[in-house]
Amino acid sequence: MLFIGYSNCVTCKDARKWLDANGVDYEFRDIKTDNPTYEELKLWHEKSGLPLKRFFNTSGLVYKEMVLKDKIDSMSEDEQLRLLATNGMLVKRPIIVTDDFALVAFRPKVWAEKLVK
């Protein structure tokens, strides 16, 4: 299982503590230093079953500086994926990726249902 997060993100730190406390093994990948590719984002989006807009870090500085709130709805899915692939700080985190699914954002109840046996 892959855990994509940002080392300085408080929510990501909480999520890692939760994974460790629940005995869930994972490989950590820092989204700032190892930005997801277009292909990865497309696959994760498909695995998540979520609208692509949920992959944007809407509270992040980069998102706000680019005034994306007013632009996202007029962008195609391809344009959104390409934009997300340009800067990991645009991507909502943490993300959990397994062979079968992807989880976006830390929601302990959902994570428990999917990850704790």
Residue pairs with C-beta under 8 A, 6 or more apart in sequence:
1 24
1 25
1 26
1 27
1 96
1 97
1 98
1 115
2 26
2 27
2 29
2 95
2 96
2 97
2 98
3 15
3 16
3 19
3 26
3 27
3 28
3 29
3 94
3 95
3 96
4 29
4 31
4 36
4 91
4 93
4 94
4 95
4 96
4 97
5 12
5 15
5 16
5 28
5 29
5 30
5 31
5 93
5 94
5 95
6 12
6 30
6 31
6 32
6 88
6 89
6 93
7 30
7 32
9 93
9 94
11 93
11 94
11 105
11 106
12 93
12 94
12 106
14 106
15 94
15 106
15 111
16 28
16 94
18 106
18 108
18 111
19 26
19 111
19 115
22 112
22 115
22 116
24 115
24 116
26 96
30 88
31 88
31 89
31 91
31 93
31 95
32 88
32 89
33 88
34 88
35 85
35 86
35 87
35 88
36 44
36 84
36 85
36 88
36 91
37 85
38 81
38 82
38 84
38 85
41 55
41 81
41 84
41 85
41 91
42 81
43 102
44 55
44 95
44 97
44 102
44 104
45 52
45 55
45 81
45 102
47 97
47 100
47 101
47 102
48 54
48 55
48 101
48 102
48 103
48 104
49 101
50 104
52 77
52 80
52 81
53 72
53 80
54 92
54 104
54 105
55 80
55 84
55 91
55 92
55 104
56 63
56 68
56 72
56 80
56 84
56 90
56 91
56 92
57 63
57 89
57 90
57 91
57 92
57 93
58 68
58 69
58 92
60 89
60 90
61 89
62 87
62 89
62 90
63 69
63 90
66 90
68 83
68 90
72 80
75 83
83 90
84 90
84 91
92 104
92 105
93 105
94 105
94 106
95 102
95 103
95 104
96 102
96 103
96 111
96 114
96 115
101 114
103 110
103 111
103 114
